[in-house]
């Protein structure tokens, strides 16, 4: 059994000094990283692939710097067994995945919007009683470029890279219309396709990234093989065991194309459209409902 959910809001378990820093609940069971007289050896660190990151600067003064939402992760990757208060049902087996922003700082620069944070994939793995928690940064081009250059390199949700001169500004505009400068920071959702592939998503189509649900490794881009094109799509598609449904904005004839993709393929096919009232304008549909009839 494996469960995935596609929400930008996920329970935050902040990791400091190789161990989680707070308690949290899952249903009626409380999972604790603290107990009486607990010591570091009470945590089984099974995989630490990156050292502790250096001390991170606090967000700007106009942002509540004590809010847990602005707490960036301290490691790119961490995995270990959690101490459980209570008892996990022995029949509960599988991996629960969540995805969302987890790093809001680049060098000395602080993001100003929660949706700008670089994607962090989180898992809870249940098997015969023990509970394994892990997280890892999704290795998008935007994240890797920011990490290597220590600055913002792609257009994020509310952030734009600074141009050094007028020609750089003109080039940035050209890259915007071509989509080259748009982020692939897949920090909005995670879905399991009918063929078993697990994909992290965001509003940009280039931000569709395949991950390994067991190791949380980034495997590569999910490339669409059809000729529908476009730069953006709905970040929260409707996914079942037999189909993948999403919306693509039509900027030529104002409206949205309803497209369907079958398991085992990367090809989307148009099955309908939704017209928009008013004149031509760029469209953005974050999520949408679907009924049976």
LUMMINU-257172 format. One record per atom (N, C-alpha, C, CB): residue in three letters; x, z, y. Coordinates in pm, whole numbers, plus 50000, padded with zeros to 5 digits. Atoms other than C-alpha are relative to their C-alpha. Glycine has a CB too. Layout:
REM LUMMINU-257172
AlaXZY/...
//
This chain:
REM LUMMINU-257172
Unk500855000049881/Unk500005000050000/Unk500885000050122/Unk499045012250001/Unk499285000249874/Unk501244991650344/Unk499004998350112/Unk501064988650002/Unk500925000749888/Unk499494996650674/Unk500764997050127/Unk499205012950015/Unk499405002749870/Unk500304982051012/Unk498925000850104/Unk500704986250002/Unk500964999549891/Unk498634986351346/Unk500594993350121/Unk499605014450033/Unk499495007449886/Unk498904965851661/Unk499515006250130/Unk499584985349992/Unk500354993249877/Unk498734989251955/Unk501265003050078/Unk499225013049972/Unk498834997249919/Unk501064994152247/Unk500205015050018/Unk499894993250136/Unk499914985649986/Unk500375031352239/Unk500285006149863/Unk498715005950061/Unk499694993750128/Unk502095050751961/Unk500585013850021/Unk500974991349918/Unk499484986549986/Unk502965087151899/Unk501514999950015/Unk499595008749880/Unk498575000149973/Unk506405093552041/Unk500675011949933/Unk500275000250152/Unk499194989550061/Unk508895113451834/Unk501424997950051/Unk499934999649842/Unk498715002049935/Unk511995116852051/Unk501105005849914/Unk500015006450140/Unk498904995850085/Unk515295119551865/Unk501215003850086/Unk500384988849900/Unk498804995449931/Unk518195139952002/Unk500945006249897/Unk499645010250112/Unk498974993950085/Unk521435148951826/Unk499684998849852/Unk500165014550037/Unk500265003250141/Unk520415132551498/Unk498805007449940/Unk501205003249918/Unk501174993550057/Unk517195152551464/Unk498834999150097/Unk500305014749965/Unk501165000949914/Unk513615149551595/Unk499845012650082/Unk498764997449917/Unk500024989149905/Unk512765171551888/Unk498665006850016/Unk500444995250130/Unk501294993749977/Unk509095180551852/Unk499134998549876/Unk499314993950122/Unk500955000850108/Unk506105184851622/Unk498984989050030/Unk499305013549977/Unk501095009349978/Unk503325159751571/Unk499065000849882/Unk500524985650021/Unk501034999450103/Unk500155155751367/Unk499614986149957/Unk498785007750049/Unk500495012550057/Unk498905128151142/Unk498765003649920/Unk501094992849911/Unk501224995150061/Unk495255133851059/Unk499935015150013/Unk499924995849853/Unk500084985449997/Unk494865170450963/Unk501295006849955/Unk498865004749913/Unk498734994450045/Unk498425174650843/Unk500985000550116/Unk500594991749884/Unk499034998349892/Unk501075187751082/Unk501404998049945/Unk499865013850066/Unk498625002650039/Unk504605174551053/Unk500905006750103/Unk500294984849990/Unk499174992149909/Unk507235196951199/Unk501474996749982/Unk499775014949978/Unk498555001350004/Unk510845191851288/Unk500665013450025/Unk500484989650103/Unk499474986549976/Unk511205229251341/Unk499325009749904/Unk499775004350148/Unk500584989150075/Unk510695259751123/Unk500895012350022/Unk499874996549848/Unk499234987849976/Unk511925295451119/Unk501404998749939/Unk499275012349940/Unk498605000250045/Unk515715297251095/Unk500434986449946/Unk500225010549893/Unk499655013350050/Unk515965259751050/Unk501404996250049/Unk498964989550047/Unk498675004749966/Unk519425244051051/Unk500064985049985/Unk501085006749913/Unk499895014650001/Unk520655208551085/Unk499944994449858/Unk501294995650068/Unk499975005550135/Unk521105205150708/Unk498614999249939/Unk500885008449912/Unk501355001450049/Unk517325208150667/Unk499484985750015/Unk499085009650072/Unk500385013949982/Unk517155171550775/Unk500924991349916/Unk500074996050149/Unk499215009350079/Unk518275144450537/Unk500114986950077/Unk499374997749860/Unk499805012349926/Unk519725116750749/Unk500464989449902/Unk501045001950115/Unk499705009850103/Unk519605086750520/Unk500654987450054/Unk498754996349927/Unk499415012249946/Unk520695059350757/Unk500105000950151/Unk499174987749960/Unk499775000249856/Unk522215062051103/Unk500964988750028/Unk500575013750052/Unk499215012149984/Unk523435027651201/Unk500594998750141/Unk499164987949970/Unk499465000849865/Unk524305035051563/Unk500325013850051/Unk499014992950095/Unk499654986949944/Unk525995063351754/Unk499005004250106/Unk501414999950059/Unk500844995249891/Unk524195085052006/Unk500364992450127/Unk500165015350020/Unk499765007249876/Unk523755065452327/Unk500435009850109/Unk498744992250044/Unk499574991249893/Unk525315079452647/Unk498805005750075/Unk500924992550097/Unk501064993649923/Unk523315101852876/Unk499294989750087/Unk500565011550087/Unk500805010049931/Unk520475082053033/Unk499505005650132/Unk498824995449913/Unk500464995949867/Unk519585083353401/Unk498495002049999/Unk500404989650106/Unk501434997549990/Unk516155096553499/Unk499334988750077/Unk499745013450067/Unk500725010249926/Unk513445073153631/Unk500015002950150/Unk498574998949949/Unk500034997949855/Unk512965068454009/Unk499185012250038/Unk499454987750070/Unk500644987749956/Unk511695097754214/Unk498484998850006/Unk500535004050134/Unk501455001649989/Unk508205082854254/Unk499314999649865/Unk499684987550076/Unk500574999650136/Unk507685084653876/Unk500205014149945/Unk500684989349906/Unk499914986650059/Unk506965116953691/Unk501125000249897/Unk498645004249936/Unk498835000550087/Unk510395122053541/Unk499895009549881/Unk501245003350079/Unk500184990950113/Unk509095149353308/Unk499024994449898/Unk499535013650049/Unk500965005850092/Unk506535126553143/Unk500744994549878/Unk499174988950070/Unk499325004050123/Unk507465120452778/Unk500034984949984/Unk499325006349879/Unk500065014650014/Unk506485083852811/Unk501244993150055/Unk498774994650069/Unk498805006249941/Unk509635077253017/Unk501275004349927/Unk500105003750147/Unk498834995650075/Unk511945092352755/Unk500494988949909/Unk499675012749919/Unk499445010650084/Unk514115064652613/Unk500605005849873/Unk501064991950077/Unk499364995750123/Unk515375066852258/Unk501495001850022/Unk499744989949887/Unk498574997449985/Unk518935079552215/Unk500854992549899/Unk500275014849988/Unk499295007950100/Unk519855057751916/Unk499244987149976/Unk500175008049867/Unk500675012550032/Unk519145021651832/Unk499315000949864/Unk501004988550001/Unk500554999150136/Unk518435031951474/Unk500185014249948/Unk500684989849906/Unk499934986750063/Unk517635064551295/Unk499025000449885/Unk499715011450103/Unk500914998150111/Unk516105073850962/Unk500325013149931/Unk500094988249900/Unk499784987450068/Unk515625107050787/Unk498715006049949/Unk500695009850091/Unk501164993350056/Unk513295129750594/Unk499555011250093/Unk500315005549859/Unk500554989849912/Unk510995151850800/Unk499545012149920/Unk498834994350080/Unk500544987850060/Unk510065187750723/Unk498505000350026/Unk500705012950060/Unk501455000649991/Unk506315189750656/Unk499415014049989/Unk499424990949892/Unk500764987650009/Unk504095219550730/Unk498634996449942/Unk499865007150140/Unk501205004250071/Unk501215216850483/Unk500404991849879/Unk499074992150092/Unk499725007950120/Unk500985193150190/Unk499434986050016/Unk499415006849876/Unk500435013949997/Unk500825155450182/Unk499414996549863/Unk501194990450036/Unk500595003750129/Unk498465142049910/Unk500964991349919/Unk498674992550021/Unk499075007350085/Unk500505129049617/Unk499604985449983/Unk500115006649864/Unk500455013950017/Unk498355097749601/Unk500344991450121/Unk498504999749974/Unk499725007749879/Unk499355087649954/Unk501374993349987/Unk499955009150125/Unk498775007450018/Unk501955060449919/Unk499964987450084/Unk500234996649852/Unk499945012149918/Unk503055032950155/Unk500765002450129/Unk498604995150032/Unk499284999549873/Unk504555025850495/Unk499054997150115/Unk501184990150000/Unk500845001449882/Unk502775030250827/Unk500914995950115/Unk499225013250033/Unk499155005349894/Unk504255009351111/Unk499305000550134/Unk500414985649968/Unk500485000849861/Unk503845012351487/Unk501094993250082/Unk499655014250057/Unk499075007249915/Unk505434991951762/Unk499635002650145/Unk499994984949969/Unk500274998049858/Unk505784997852135/Unk501295001350077/Unk499135012350022/Unk498794998449919/Unk508205001452425/Unk500675013449974/Unk499684998650150/Unk499284987550029/Unk510935027152364/Unk501275001950080/Unk500335000649857/Unk498804998649918/Unk513795020452605/Unk499724994150138/Unk501224993049934/Unk500375004149864/Unk513245019052981/Unk501194999950096/Unk498935009250054/Unk498834999249913/Unk516805019553113/Unk501054989749958/Unk500605014149996/Unk498895009250023/Unk519554993453146/Unk501125004150094/Unk499584985050021/Unk498944995249913/Unk522785008053274/Unk499455010350097/Unk500644988450077/Unk500514991049897/Unk521855024853603/Unk498604996050046/Unk500945000350119/Unk501305005149953/Unk518595005353636/Unk498885005849916/Unk499974984649994/Unk501164994550068/Unk515225020753552/Unk498814990650016/Unk499665014050056/Unk501235007849991/Unk512165000253468/Unk498935008050076/Unk499494996249860/Unk501034993649919/Unk509145007253686/Unk498624999549936/Unk499944993450136/Unk501295001050068/Unk506354999153440/Unk500215003149852/Unk499344985850019/Unk499854996050141/Unk505785013753093/Unk500054987949908/Unk498855009249960/Unk500035011850087/Unk505104978952948/Unk501304992250000/Unk498874991050041/Unk498735007249994/Unk508604967353044/Unk501005004749895/Unk500615001450137/Unk499034994150092/Unk510354989552789/Unk500324991149881/Unk499495013349951/Unk499605008150115/Unk512324972552514/Unk499425005849871/Unk501544999249990/Unk500814996450116/Unk510534972852179/Unk500755008949901/Unk499544987549930/Unk499514991150105/Unk511075001051930/Unk498995000249887/Unk500245014550055/Unk500855000150119/Unk509664997851579/Unk500135013549930/Unk500394988349904/Unk500024986750061/Unk508635030551413/Unk499294999449865/Unk499295010250094/Unk500674999750130/Unk507755037851051/Unk499865014349950/Unk500784991749898/Unk500194987950079/Unk506345066550846/Unk499824995349856/Unk498755008650051/Unk500045004550140/Unk507025061750474/Unk499605011749911/Unk501384994149955/Unk500524989750090/Unk505005082150223/Unk500254995749856/Unk498485002350025/Unk499775003050141/Unk506045083949858/Unk500195012949921/Unk501224990849983/Unk499924988350091/Unk505315111949606/Unk500315013150072/Unk501064997549894/Unk499824987449929/Unk505255139349869/Unk500904999550122/Unk500545009949908/Unk499115000349884/Unk508325134550095/Unk499534990050106/Unk501424996749957/Unk500345008849889/Unk507885118450436/Unk501294995750070/Unk499045007150101/Unk498835005649934/Unk510575095550575/Unk499584993750132/Unk500714989449908/Unk500255005749867/Unk510565087450946/Unk501204991550039/Unk499745011250107/Unk498915008449953/Unk512585059351099/Unk499594992050122/Unk500464990749890/Unk500285009149889/Unk512885038351411/Unk501194990850019/Unk499695007950131/Unk498935009549970/Unk514885008251518/Unk499584990850114/Unk500354991749875/Unk500265009649893/Unk515164985951822/Unk499814986049941/Unk501155000150103/Unk500195013950039/Unk513784950851774/Unk501034991750076/Unk498544995150029/Unk498895007349939/Unk516684927351839/Unk499534986550056/Unk501124997849898/Unk500435012049929/Unk515004902652072/Unk501154994550082/Unk498795003150090/Unk498975005849914/Unk517064878752283/Unk500095007750131/Unk499704985250028/Unk500014992749873/Unk515974898152593/Unk500755013249988/Unk498565002650045/Unk499334987250019/Unk517164931352452/Unk501504998249980/Unk499415007449880/Unk498595002250027/Unk520474917652322/Unk500744995650126/Unk500194989749890/Unk499365004549876/Unk521214900352653/Unk500175011550098/Unk499174988850065/Unk499914988449910/Unk520454931852853/Unk501065009849953/Unk498645007050011/Unk499014990950056/Unk522584952652620/Unk501424994950023/Unk499755001949850/Unk498665005849985/Unk525554928652641/Unk500454999150145/Unk500044986349937/Unk499635001949859/Unk525424923053018/Unk499725012250086/Unk499274988250056/Unk500334987649929/Unk524124957453118/Unk499114997350121/Unk501275007050044/Unk500935003149893/Unk521434941553335/Unk498824992149944/Unk500694992150113/Unk501195007550039/Unk518014925353320/Unk500314985150002/Unk498825003350094/Unk499685014350011/Unk518294889053203/Unk498764991349984/Unk500924997749884/Unk501225007650020/Unk514694878453128/Unk498875006250082/Unk499624999549850/Unk501194995049933/Unk511344881653305/Unk499215008849904/Unk499124988250052/Unk500784990850080/Unk509614912253165/Unk498585000950056/Unk500665013949994/Unk501394999049958/Unk506034923953221/Unk499875000850152/Unk499345012249935/Unk500084998649855/Unk506644934353582/Unk501354998750069/Unk499385013350036/Unk498655000749945/Unk510374928853631/Unk500534985749997/Unk500955009349922/Unk499415013249989/Unk512254897753743/Unk501505001550025/Unk499324991750114/Unk498564999249974/Unk516044892853722/Unk500334996050143/Unk500784991149902/Unk499615003149863/Unk517714892454061/Unk500944988050003/Unk500685012350066/Unk499155011949984/Unk519214859154171/Unk501125003050098/Unk499164987950048/Unk498844997649914/Unk522674859354326/Unk499974991850128/Unk501274997249924/Unk500045008749881/Unk521924830654570/Unk498764991249992/Unk501314991350010/Unk501185008649991/Unk519364804454670/Unk499904990649880/Unk500044991850129/Unk500035009250114/Unk520364780154395/Unk499625007249871/Unk501374993249984/Unk500404992150115/Unk520014807654141/Unk498505002650001/Unk500765013149997/Unk501444997849987/Unk516504814354275/Unk499234987549958/Unk499645003850144/Unk500655012650038/Unk515564777454239/Unk500084998049849/Unk500664988150074/Unk499855001350144/Unk516954777053886/Unk499085009449925/Unk501425002649961/Unk500894990350062/Unk514944808153805/Unk498564994949999/Unk500085013450073/Unk501355005749996/Unk511734790753917/Unk499844989149894/Unk499704994350140/Unk500055010550101/Unk512544760953696/Unk499915006049859/Unk501234990950011/Unk500034993450131/Unk513184784153401/Unk498665006849974/Unk501125010349991/Unk501314993850015/Unk509864801453468/Unk498994989949948/Unk499535006050133/Unk500985010050040/Unk507824769553438/Unk500314994049862/Unk499944988850103/Unk499655005150132/Unk509744758553129/Unk499855010749892/Unk501424994650000/Unk500114988950093/Unk509394792852971/Unk501345005849957/Unk499264995749880/Unk498684995350043/Unk513154797352931/Unk500295014250045/Unk501064990850052/Unk499694986849947/Unk513214828653145/Unk499015010749956/Unk500054999450150/Unk500984990350045/Unk510174845152985/Unk500575008649888/Unk498714993049953/Unk499484990850099/Unk510894875452771/Unk499464997149860/Unk499675014350039/Unk500484999950139/Unk510644876652393/Unk499975014349948/Unk500904991149910/Unk500014985850032/Unk510504914652401/Unk498685003549930/Unk500185008550128/Unk501234998550081/Unk507974919852118/Unk499595014649990/Unk500214994349859/Unk500284985749994/Unk506764954252224/Unk498515003350000/Unk500635005850123/Unk501434997949981/Unk502984950152206/Unk499245002549871/Unk499414988450069/Unk500754998250123/Unk501834948151846/Unk500824996449878/Unk498754991750002/Unk499385003650127/Unk502774944951480/Unk498884997249902/Unk500975011349948/Unk501055004050092/Unk500664926651222/Unk500614995849867/Unk499164988650060/Unk499605004750132/Unk500904919750851/Unk499144987949966/Unk499845011249891/Unk500725012250032/Unk499964883850768/Unk499535000249855/Unk500884987850026/Unk500555000550134/Unk498024874450457/Unk501024996949893/Unk498924990049994/Unk498965003350097/Unk501214861750291/Unk501055010949988/Unk500674987050037/Unk499094988750011/Unk502994895250340/Unk501035001150110/Unk500694999449873/Unk499044999249891/Unk505174886650636/Unk499505009450108/Unk500274986050059/Unk500354990549894/Unk505244913050909/Unk500624995050130/Unk500515014549965/Unk499585006249875/Unk505434900351267/Unk499695009350117/Unk499314986450020/Unk500204992849876/Unk505904918851595/Unk499694989950110/Unk501255008650037/Unk500535009549903/Unk504174903051894/Unk500035005450142/Unk498614996249964/Unk500264996949861/Unk503854902252269/Unk499234988250058/Unk501325002950081/Unk500795010849942/Unk502094879252518/Unk500674986349989/Unk499725003050145/Unk499315012950008/Unk504754852052503/Unk500094995549854/Unk501405000950063/Unk499925005150137/Unk504734829552198/Unk501415001349944/Unk499554985449996/Unk498624998750046/Unk508534830852182/Unk500325014349958/Unk500964995750109/Unk499824986050037/Unk508164868552137/Unk499345003649869/Unk499485008850108/Unk500514997550135/Unk506834864951781/Unk501215001549908/Unk499034988449950/Unk498774996950073/Unk509514881751568/Unk499695006149864/Unk500895009650082/Unk500204995150137/Unk509604887151191/Unk500945011849975/Unk500244988749896/Unk499194988250032/Unk510814921351074/Unk499855003749853/Unk499615012050090/Unk500074994650135/Unk511534938050741/Unk499315013650007/Unk501445001249935/Unk500724987449987/Unk508964966150698/Unk500685011849933/Unk498634998449943/Unk499294989250069/Unk511304986150473/Unk501235004750079/Unk500414995649860/Unk498774996549928/Unk514594984750666/Unk499834999750150/Unk501124990649960/Unk500275002249858/Unk513054976251007/Unk500984990050063/Unk500075013350075/Unk499085010149949/Unk515684948851039/Unk499234988750067/Unk500894994549888/Unk500535012049938/Unk514964919851273/Unk500484988049918/Unk500444998750150/Unk499655011250088/Unk514854888851049/Unk500104986750073/Unk498994998949891/Unk499945012549925/Unk514314861751309/Unk498694996950068/Unk500394988549909/Unk501205004049927/Unk511764843351520/Unk498964994049904/Unk500364989850110/Unk501105006450070/Unk508364833251387/Unk499664987650080/Unk498755009549984/Unk500205012449926/Unk508264796851495/Unk498754992949955/Unk501194991049984/Unk501215007350032/Unk504974778251513/Unk500344985249982/Unk498915001950110/Unk499605013750035/Unk505234743651352/Unk499024989450050/Unk500144998849850/Unk500975009749950/Unk502214727551518/Unk500464994550136/Unk498605006550012/Unk499675006449872/Unk502194706651837/Unk499125005250113/Unk499854985049990/Unk500904994749898/Unk499844729052035/Unk500755004750124/Unk499195011549944/Unk499194996149885/Unk502654741652256/Unk499465012450070/Unk500104988650097/Unk500424988549922/Unk502004766552534/Unk501085010650006/Unk498745005949943/Unk499014989449980/Unk503924796652658/Unk499485013749959/Unk500425000450144/Unk500534986750028/Unk501554825852601/Unk498814998849904/Unk499575007150130/Unk501164998950087/Unk498854837052360/Unk499525014450004/Unk500334995549853/Unk500484986350004/Unk496824868052290/Unk501005008749923/Unk498595000849935/Unk499054991050065/Unk499064897452203/Unk499405007349882/Unk500535010050100/Unk500684993150110/Unk496464911551964/Unk499094990349927/Unk499195012150053/Unk500825009250078/Unk495294884551724/Unk499135007449899/Unk500894989849928/Unk500824994750109/Unk492644890051459/Unk500634995449869/Unk498504995450012/Unk499285003450123/Unk494434891551122/Unk499275006149881/Unk501475005050006/Unk500594995550126/Unk492824893750779/Unk500864994749885/Unk498514995149987/Unk499255004950114/Unk493994885750429/Unk499934984949984/Unk499515006449876/Unk500195014450017/Unk492804849850468/Unk500244991850126/Unk498624997449951/Unk499835007949879/Unk493394840250831/Unk500625008150114/Unk498674994450044/Unk499404994749877/Unk495124846051164/Unk499324992650114/Unk501584998150003/Unk500745006149890/Unk492984839851474/Unk500575004850133/Unk498505003349991/Unk499534996149868/Unk494224839351832/Unk499504990150104/Unk501545001050004/Unk500425008449889/Unk493564824052174/Unk501214994450073/Unk499105007850097/Unk498975006449920/Unk495714799152364/Unk499374995250130/Unk500674988149923/Unk500585004649874/Unk495034793452736/Unk500214985050019/Unk500615007550118/Unk499955014349969/Unk494244757452832/Unk500034998750152/Unk498774992249937/Unk499855000649855/Unk495564751653185/Unk499534986750057/Unk501455002450037/Unk500455013149953/Unk494484715253204/Unk498484999950017/Unk500434988949901/Unk501464998549996/Unk490814720653121/Unk499715014949987/Unk499294991649887/Unk500054985350000/Unk490244757253221/Unk499185005849885/Unk499435004950129/Unk500654993750113/Unk489434777252913/Unk501045004549899/Unk499004990549934/Unk499114994850103/Unk490904789852588/Unk499724992849868/Unk499825015249983/Unk500125005850133/Unk491554772752257/Unk499985011249897/Unk501164990249972/Unk500064990650112/Unk490514792851953/Unk500724993549883/Unk498515003849963/Unk499205006250105/Unk493104786351683/Unk500055009049877/Unk501434997150051/Unk499964993050129/Unk493394795951318/Unk501244995849923/Unk498724997049917/Unk498835002750083/Unk496434798751091/Unk499785006349863/Unk501305005450067/Unk500184995150136/Unk496274802150714/Unk501265007049950/Unk499624988449907/Unk498834993250057/Unk498574825250511/Unk500964989949938/Unk499565010349895/Unk498995008750059/Unk501844809150404/Unk500394988350086/Unk499514995149870/Unk499655011049910/Unk501954785050696/Unk500365005650137/Unk498844989850011/Unk499744996649859/Unk503164785551057/Unk499264990350092/Unk501534999650030/Unk500735010349925/Unk500704758951168/Unk498635005050044/Unk499854987449916/Unk501294996249945/Unk497814767451398/Unk499124987650015/Unk500175007150135/Unk500955011049986/Unk494694745551400/Unk498865004550091/Unk499464995349861/Unk501064996949905/Unk492094744351677/Unk498664999649927/Unk500004990050119/Unk501324999450063/Unk488644755351555/Unk498895001550103/Unk499945011749901/Unk500994998749895/Unk486914758951892/Unk500645002650134/Unk499025011149967/Unk499494996649868/Unk487254766852259/Unk498975008250075/Unk500374987350079/Unk500854992049911/Unk485854790352522/Unk500274995250140/Unk500275015449985/Unk499845004949864/Unk485244775352864/Unk499995011550100/Unk498904989950034/Unk499944990049893/Unk485974794753183/Unk499184995350119/Unk501465002750042/Unk500715003149876/Unk483804796253491/Unk500994999850115/Unk498885010150026/Unk499115000849884/Unk485424787053821/Unk501004988749987/Unk500735013150018/Unk499035010749996/Unk488294764053908/Unk501195002649910/Unk500474997950139/Unk498804998550083/Unk491614758453731/Unk500835012150042/Unk500874987350009/Unk499174988249974/Unk493694790053702/Unk500665004149870/Unk499155011750059/Unk499354995050122/Unk496244804253457/Unk499175011249938/Unk501425005250032/Unk500804989950069/Unk494544825453197/Unk500845009349917/Unk498984993349912/Unk499294990250081/Unk495614856653015/Unk498985008849931/Unk500975008650087/Unk500914991750079/Unk493604873152737/Unk500845008849909/Unk498994991349918/Unk499154990850076/Unk495324903952601/Unk499465002049858/Unk500105013450072/Unk500624998150131/Unk492854909352316/Unk498584994750007/Unk500025015049957/Unk501345005750004/Unk489444897052204/Unk499315004449873/Unk500044984550010/Unk500754996450121/Unk486664905551957/Unk499574987549925/Unk498775008650036/Unk500525010950083/Unk485414883751672/Unk498895005749914/Unk501124993649912/Unk501094996050087/Unk482094886551494/Unk499914990449882/Unk498675000450077/Unk500095008250121/Unk481184872651153/Unk499224987150026/Unk499355007949887/Unk500835011849974/Unk478584848551294/Unk500114996150148/Unk498525002649962/
//
